[in-house]
């Protein structure tokens, strides 16, 4: 098993993440830190110092020239030699039994991906009540995440959360049509859905716990206050993803849902009206319009892909 940690301008968080990986009951075979080749000297210093220290696990540094999480993840996979690849955000700290529990599921050859619960530590932590429905996509394309709220036994899901997830190497197939200046939101769901389309089983185990301390993002997709460009990119990725992986009879209901109803983060006219009535302030120019721009672009990307494959 290899652990790939893409990182950018969060050296303090990276150090704690690496300490947690090395404190595992069952250490991985490889740990790979992926960072930008230029423009992030603090991370480079931390990674270089860490790689020079002796340890039981092979330590490697991988640099990338292209920005974005997808490019970093792909570079990490190329540099790794292990059959199972774990992807961790640099602001998570996996608990000591995370890898041990994760590996147990791979004894089943049908299982191609495993992820766990990210126990989010932020100002809303006290409000995170447990949820049984985790990582599911409805018949009309609405995603129920809740990976930070899951409980109970391990079970198959549609999608995992990229903060702490793993895949068999041959299922790490990345899609560079995803948009975004930094994290390319929904890249984790794309990975899971393409794996499921190929017949694999994706497992969510709420007992594989990673403590998640959401850190600052150094791109336009700021937590709680994304820019118009970031909103448009996130919505583009969601629409493109759903049209790519939903069954033919689900695509029509999804288009009606996304263009008429919408949800928080991918607003549409009915969601905007509902917010207006309830007193929720949803900006037409900063939220509603970028959402529709992303929906149209996502539809165009999917149509272009279909034409090229025909």
GIQUI-V626282 format. One record per helix or strand of 3 or more residues. SS is the DSSP state (H for helix, E for strand). FROM is the first residue (numbers start at 0). LEN is the number of residues. If there is no record, write none. Layout:
BEGIN
SS&FROM&LEN + SS&FROM&LEN
END
This chain:
BEGIN
E&1&5 + H&10&12 + E&29&7 + H&40&11 + E&57&7 + H&68&11 + E&83&5 + E&91&3 + H&97&8 + E&110&10 + H&124&3 + E&163&5 + H&168&3 + H&186&11 + E&200&12 + H&227&18 + H&247&14 + H&268&10 + H&283&26
END
